[in-house]
């Protein structure tokens, strides 16, 4: 590459550390500034990760030496920070979800297009060794035509371990908005875009009590569904079931399983970059593990930004795109709308499957 993509990080909370670390490993990305609502936290991050500038957010967004804003703020701020970055002529990459409201997400993608800049969005776990191995196997016909899928995320919420879990039970939170992006992004990458969904949702425990520190004993009024079960129809005709829950004490099912005309595939945890892949052909007596064919099998958060850097230079679409994230966002909202309306919801924002990663993607980019 001719010159690295210069990145300014907004939001220096817990998730930022892995981005600072990983983006410093590549020739194509350079973190040149960081910002946070707490300037002292930005200054501490800059010192720890050898970042030249710690700035107020407003100054970072207009800084002439920044090409892309990596937006790691809380979800409620995703839209405002990203739109401001786009207005300033910067590319932007949001942590998931793209935005809270579907209207904000559509506006962000449209505004970026009109400004000639790009929008990217987490999760980029689907670019990791595990799911990309699954993608290669599917494209090669290892289980035949994929006809169905099952996806399950079941736990009992975050109040037992998260230091400030209130958001997960407010509007814009819940298991679908929190964990759904991992599952839906992986499924769209493997199976294509979604045509319509049906959902049923409920709140099982209307009051939650925090048992983690430092807010032990504080009650949380639950404002959003915490158990969602949905049916999905893909553009290919394949159908699926997805369950996202903060109400289950003991889940014991595979995160994602795909069924094809010639066998089935255990995809593994889509919140992992390199979970193991297993296949069982229609005549096999048991499952067998398939060695991973791709790199980025460790925690590689930021590989979506790296792919954006290369895509900008090469003039091609990037994989963890705003359009993909918008399709995921509409799907998540559609499950809840379907439950409220007692009917199928057809999606309007369609997306092409992202290009598969080469097995040696970015191998020469390590510093």
KOLBAMAR-171517 format. One line per field, with one value per residue (C-alpha): residue number from 1; z, y, x. Coordinates in Angstrom, 3 decimals. Each point is the difference from the previous one (the first is absolute). Layout:
# residues N
num: [NUM, ...]
up: [Z, ...]
north: [Y, ...]
east: [X, ...]
***
This chain:
# residues 367
num: [1, 2, 3, 4, 5, 6, 7, 8, 9, 10, 11, 12, 13, 14, 15, 16, 17, 18, 19, 20, 21, 22, 23, 24, 25, 26, 27, 28, 29, 30, 31, 32, 33, 34, 35, 36, 37, 38, 39, 40, 41, 42, 43, 44, 45, 46, 47, 48, 49, 50, 51, 52, 53, 54, 55, 56, 57, 58, 59, 60, 61, 62, 63, 64, 65, 66, 67, 68, 69, 70, 71, 72, 73, 74, 75, 76, 77, 78, 79, 80, 81, 82, 83, 84, 85, 86, 87, 88, 89, 90, 91, 92, 93, 94, 95, 96, 97, 98, 99, 100, 101, 102, 103, 104, 105, 106, 107, 108, 109, 110, 111, 112, 113, 114, 115, 116, 117, 118, 119, 120, 121, 122, 123, 124, 125, 126, 127, 128, 129, 130, 131, 132, 133, 134, 135, 136, 137, 138, 139, 140, 141, 142, 143, 144, 145, 146, 147, 148, 149, 150, 151, 152, 153, 154, 155, 156, 157, 158, 159, 160, 161, 162, 163, 164, 165, 166, 167, 168, 169, 170, 171, 172, 173, 174, 175, 176, 177, 178, 179, 180, 181, 182, 183, 184, 185, 186, 187, 188, 189, 190, 191, 192, 193, 194, 195, 196, 197, 198, 199, 200, 201, 202, 203, 204, 205, 206, 207, 208, 209, 210, 211, 212, 213, 214, 215, 216, 217, 218, 219, 220, 221, 222, 223, 224, 225, 226, 227, 228, 229, 230, 231, 232, 233, 234, 235, 236, 237, 238, 239, 240, 241, 242, 243, 244, 245, 246, 247, 248, 249, 250, 251, 252, 253, 254, 255, 256, 257, 258, 259, 260, 261, 262, 263, 264, 265, 266, 267, 268, 269, 270, 271, 272, 273, 274, 275, 276, 277, 278, 279, 280, 281, 282, 283, 284, 285, 286, 287, 288, 289, 290, 291, 292, 293, 294, 295, 296, 297, 298, 299, 300, 301, 302, 303, 304, 305, 306, 307, 308, 309, 310, 311, 312, 313, 314, 315, 316, 317, 318, 319, 320, 321, 322, 323, 324, 325, 326, 327, 328, 329, 330, 331, 332, 333, 334, 335, 336, 337, 338, 339, 340, 341, 342, 343, 344, 345, 346, 347, 348, 349, 350, 351, 352, 353, 354, 355, 356, 357, 358, 359, 360, 361, 362, 363, 364, 365, 366, 367]
up: [0.000, -0.739, 3.438, 3.102, 0.787, 2.790, 2.752, 2.839, 2.731, 1.811, 3.221, 2.149, 2.083, 0.562, -3.604, -1.332, 1.255, -2.525, -2.831, 1.101, 0.206, -3.243, -2.222, 1.002, -1.453, -3.639, -2.561, -1.440, 3.168, 2.379, 3.064, 0.174, 2.548, 2.599, 1.837, 2.820, 1.915, 2.872, -1.414, 2.759, -1.266, -3.534, 1.265, 1.883, -3.097, -2.141, 2.431, 0.299, -3.724, -1.277, -1.803, -0.906, 0.820, 2.734, -1.000, 0.818, -2.349, -1.886, -0.790, -1.060, -2.424, -1.895, 0.215, -3.500, 0.624, 0.681, -2.829, 1.960, 3.302, 1.957, 2.057, 3.241, 1.918, 1.714, -2.458, 0.765, -1.352, -3.104, -2.283, 1.156, -0.029, -3.323, -1.729, 1.255, -1.341, -3.398, -0.092, 0.599, -3.019, 1.963, -0.520, 3.100, 1.572, 2.815, 2.697, -0.188, -0.385, -2.853, 1.806, 2.365, -2.342, -3.528, -1.238, 1.316, -1.593, -3.403, 0.264, 0.864, -2.989, -2.370, 1.296, -0.343, -3.572, -0.845, 1.606, -1.776, 3.213, 1.362, 2.965, 1.640, 3.036, 2.422, 0.472, -2.092, 1.652, -3.219, -1.670, 2.416, -0.665, 1.314, -1.998, -3.099, 0.060, 0.115, -2.901, -2.087, 0.747, -0.915, -3.234, -0.881, 0.619, 3.045, 1.350, -3.291, -0.319, 3.371, 0.746, 3.687, 3.055, 3.759, 2.100, 3.780, 2.568, 3.439, 3.315, 3.048, -0.784, 1.126, 3.472, 1.751, -1.522, -1.869, 2.098, -1.547, -1.625, -0.074, -3.734, -0.915, 1.296, -1.471, -3.416, -2.513, 2.176, 0.566, -1.328, -3.628, -0.267, 2.161, -1.413, -3.101, -2.186, 0.432, -0.935, -2.820, -1.590, 0.003, -1.520, -2.739, -0.856, -0.254, -1.490, -1.607, 0.673, 1.919, -1.592, 2.918, 3.679, 2.615, 3.698, 3.449, 2.918, 3.714, 3.251, 2.507, 2.951, 0.064, 2.792, 0.093, 2.995, -0.571, 1.834, -1.387, 1.451, 0.407, -0.340, 1.927, 1.150, -2.499, -1.785, -3.762, -1.581, -3.200, -2.961, -2.942, -0.835, 1.473, -1.773, -3.773, -2.215, -3.731, -3.383, -2.960, -3.734, -2.100, -3.587, -1.069, 1.413, 3.022, 3.327, 3.547, 3.679, 2.299, 3.794, 1.939, 3.743, 3.282, 1.834, -0.161, 2.954, -1.749, -3.802, -1.632, -3.770, -2.862, -0.751, -3.745, -1.994, -3.755, -1.794, -3.646, -2.533, 0.563, 3.731, 2.893, 1.378, 3.507, -0.510, 3.559, 2.014, -2.310, 2.784, -0.499, -2.800, -0.013, 1.583, -1.340, -3.084, -0.234, -2.842, -0.160, -3.437, -0.634, 0.272, 2.812, 3.338, 1.948, -0.252, -1.107, 0.523, -3.006, 0.379, -0.410, -3.447, 0.778, 2.337, 2.550, 2.316, 3.177, 1.286, -3.124, 0.652, -2.442, -3.008, -1.421, 0.148, -1.582, -2.818, -0.455, -0.321, -2.778, -1.673, -0.151, -1.640, -2.386, -0.889, 1.010, 2.490, 3.573, 1.757, 3.385, -1.753, 1.070, -2.397, 1.674, 3.459, -1.138, -1.264, 3.385, 1.836, -2.007, 0.657, 3.758, 0.055, -2.181, 2.594, 2.620, -2.425, -1.074, 3.602, 0.594, -3.266, -0.009, -3.652, -2.273, -0.702, -3.432, -0.137, -2.286, 0.426, -1.941, -0.216, -2.019, 1.798, 0.838, -2.075, 1.587, 1.530, -1.772, 2.109, 0.205, 0.459, 1.185, 0.844, -1.076, 1.973, 3.410, 1.117]
north: [0.000, 3.525, 1.445, -1.233, 0.860, 2.574, -0.819, 2.001, -2.051, 1.513, -1.848, -1.404, -2.477, -3.699, -1.136, 2.565, -1.803, -2.827, 2.514, 2.091, -3.128, -1.652, 3.078, 0.748, -3.364, 0.840, 2.118, 1.159, 1.493, 2.634, 1.346, 3.674, 1.359, -1.003, 1.724, -0.721, 1.823, -0.259, 1.667, -1.538, -3.455, 1.018, 1.309, -3.240, -2.071, 2.186, -0.479, -3.748, -0.688, 2.647, 2.028, 3.514, 1.974, -0.078, 2.416, 1.069, -1.810, 3.155, 0.703, -3.571, -0.013, 3.024, -0.777, 0.137, -2.900, -2.567, -2.084, -2.304, 0.352, -3.240, 0.532, -2.023, 2.094, -1.431, -1.045, 3.041, 2.199, -2.055, 2.049, 3.484, -0.655, -1.860, 2.636, 2.736, -1.913, -0.428, 3.691, 0.751, -2.123, -2.954, -3.691, -1.566, -3.453, -0.583, -2.597, -2.026, 0.677, 2.504, 2.305, -0.485, 1.172, -1.285, 3.543, 1.163, -2.960, 0.667, 3.705, -0.815, -2.303, 2.441, 3.006, -1.818, -0.938, 3.619, 1.157, -2.606, -1.635, -3.516, -1.484, -3.196, -1.770, -2.802, -2.854, -1.103, -3.420, -1.415, 0.836, -2.312, -3.445, -1.910, 1.498, 0.546, -3.706, -0.697, 2.391, -1.793, -3.386, 1.228, 1.603, -3.291, -1.933, -1.935, -0.367, 0.527, 2.735, 1.675, -0.325, 0.896, 1.392, 0.238, 2.733, 0.206, 2.435, -0.878, 1.388, 1.770, 3.515, 2.217, 1.259, -2.662, 1.149, 3.334, 3.073, 2.086, -2.313, 2.347, 0.720, -3.642, 0.222, 3.375, 0.742, -0.618, -2.759, -3.537, -3.217, 0.617, 3.401, -1.088, -3.433, -0.220, 1.827, -2.856, -2.690, 1.815, 1.311, -3.504, -1.482, 2.645, -0.567, -3.746, -0.075, 3.367, 2.777, -0.386, 0.534, -0.166, -0.898, -0.911, 0.447, -0.521, 1.907, 0.325, 1.446, -2.844, 1.901, 3.608, 0.930, -0.961, 0.407, 0.739, -2.459, 1.294, 2.787, 2.941, 0.162, -3.137, 0.116, 2.647, -0.924, 0.325, 0.489, -2.070, 2.067, -2.309, -3.659, -2.394, -3.220, 0.083, -2.979, 0.577, -1.652, 1.211, -0.472, 0.685, 1.216, -3.439, -1.620, -1.431, 0.382, 0.288, 0.350, 2.463, 0.290, 2.862, -0.026, 1.574, -2.144, -3.481, -1.433, -2.996, -0.034, -3.022, 0.264, 0.731, 3.729, -0.521, -3.134, -0.055, -2.776, -0.798, -2.532, -2.039, 0.450, 2.441, 2.414, 1.253, 3.550, 0.834, 3.196, 3.038, 2.194, -1.854, 0.390, -3.603, -2.409, -3.536, -1.125, -3.425, -1.776, -3.113, -1.322, -1.723, -3.440, 0.807, -1.745, 2.981, 3.582, 0.701, 3.156, 1.932, 1.838, 3.747, 1.176, 3.716, 2.249, 2.511, -2.853, 1.896, 3.159, 2.110, 2.852, 2.695, -2.285, 1.650, 3.339, -1.584, -1.328, 3.502, 1.422, -2.455, 0.451, 3.783, -0.416, -2.711, 1.639, -3.016, -0.486, -0.645, -3.000, 1.292, 2.675, 2.496, -1.637, -3.384, 1.548, 1.811, -3.286, -1.568, 2.982, -0.199, -3.736, 0.482, 2.666, -2.216, -2.793, 2.393, 1.640, -3.412, -0.952, 3.242, -0.262, -3.795, -0.274, -0.538, 3.028, 0.310, 1.697, 2.948, 0.474, -2.831, -0.819, -2.233, -2.666, 1.480, -1.409, -2.986, 0.658, -1.474, -2.651, 2.177, 3.338, 2.830, -2.472, 2.499, 2.895, -0.734, 2.590]
east: [0.000, 1.188, -0.762, -1.812, -3.613, 0.208, -2.493, -1.487, -1.693, -2.992, -0.818, 2.804, -1.999, 0.637, -0.480, 2.483, 3.098, -0.113, -0.514, 2.983, 2.147, -1.058, -0.025, 3.587, 1.114, -0.705, 1.813, -3.329, -1.516, 1.317, -1.794, 0.958, -2.492, -2.568, -2.827, -2.407, -2.717, 2.507, 3.116, 2.135, -0.947, 0.997, 3.323, 0.629, -0.778, 2.265, 2.855, -0.536, -0.242, 2.449, -2.655, 1.208, -3.166, -2.667, -2.756, -3.539, -2.379, -0.969, 3.659, 0.718, -2.943, 1.319, 3.721, 1.553, 2.387, -2.767, -1.450, -2.315, -1.835, -0.259, -3.148, 0.122, -2.510, -3.096, -2.731, -2.142, 2.807, 0.809, -2.237, 1.004, 3.752, -0.064, -2.138, 2.325, 3.002, -1.653, -0.923, 3.667, 0.930, 1.377, -0.562, -1.556, -0.035, -2.510, -0.044, -3.209, -2.832, 0.228, -2.455, -2.933, -2.755, -0.460, -0.627, 3.383, 1.742, -1.542, 0.840, 3.620, 0.478, -1.716, 1.948, 3.317, -0.836, -0.804, 3.253, 2.113, 1.205, -0.431, -1.841, 1.191, -1.361, 0.772, -0.198, 2.937, 0.178, -1.471, 3.331, 1.810, 1.401, -3.002, -2.834, 2.131, 0.857, -3.745, -0.540, 2.644, -1.554, -3.473, 1.213, 1.695, -3.234, 1.204, -3.562, -1.799, -2.601, -0.598, -3.720, -0.324, 1.771, -0.382, 1.612, -0.131, 1.393, -1.325, 1.188, -1.419, 1.122, 2.841, -0.945, 2.101, 3.296, -0.268, 0.922, -2.806, -2.573, -3.015, 0.216, -0.505, -3.566, -0.936, -1.470, 2.769, 1.442, -1.187, 1.523, -0.955, 1.673, 2.947, 0.842, -2.187, 2.562, 2.491, -2.493, -1.773, 3.206, 1.460, -3.160, -0.221, 3.657, -0.627, -3.508, -0.760, -2.487, -3.254, -3.422, -2.421, -0.209, -2.581, 0.617, -1.460, 1.503, -0.602, 1.327, 0.294, 1.490, -1.297, 2.427, 3.677, 2.315, 3.668, 2.255, 3.312, 2.120, -0.129, -3.827, -0.929, -3.631, -1.165, -3.236, -0.502, -3.413, 0.000, -1.241, 0.714, -0.697, 2.529, -1.015, -0.536, -0.735, -0.208, -0.306, 2.042, -0.394, 3.086, -0.027, 1.271, -3.134, 1.820, -1.762, 1.267, -0.781, 1.743, -0.278, 1.594, -0.597, 1.054, -2.586, 1.537, 1.887, 1.579, 0.208, 1.611, -0.366, 2.397, 0.400, -0.524, -0.735, -0.595, -1.869, 0.622, -1.193, 3.204, 0.602, 0.224, 2.610, 0.711, 1.237, 1.023, -0.335, -0.373, 1.379, 3.284, 2.515, 1.149, -2.451, 0.243, -1.904, -1.659, -1.775, -2.135, -0.862, -3.302, 1.657, 2.465, -0.394, 1.330, 1.256, 3.569, 2.024, 1.309, 3.338, -0.321, 1.037, 0.289, 1.926, -1.330, -1.034, 0.962, -1.689, 0.404, -2.427, 0.959, 0.444, -3.115, 1.820, 3.073, -2.179, -1.457, 3.522, 0.812, -3.386, 0.429, 3.406, -1.222, -3.305, -2.101, -2.860, 1.062, -1.504, -1.209, -2.033, -2.614, -2.448, 0.524, -0.409, -3.167, -1.471, 0.796, -1.508, -3.219, -0.205, 0.339, -2.695, -2.194, -0.049, -1.350, -2.438, -1.273, -0.702, -1.890, -1.979, -0.558, 1.064, 2.994, 2.177, 1.645, 3.378, 0.708, 3.767, 1.667, 3.683, 2.308, 2.009, 3.402, 2.837, 1.708, 3.415, 3.041, 1.691, 3.129, -1.803, 2.302, 2.776, 2.655, -1.496, 1.469, 2.521]
***
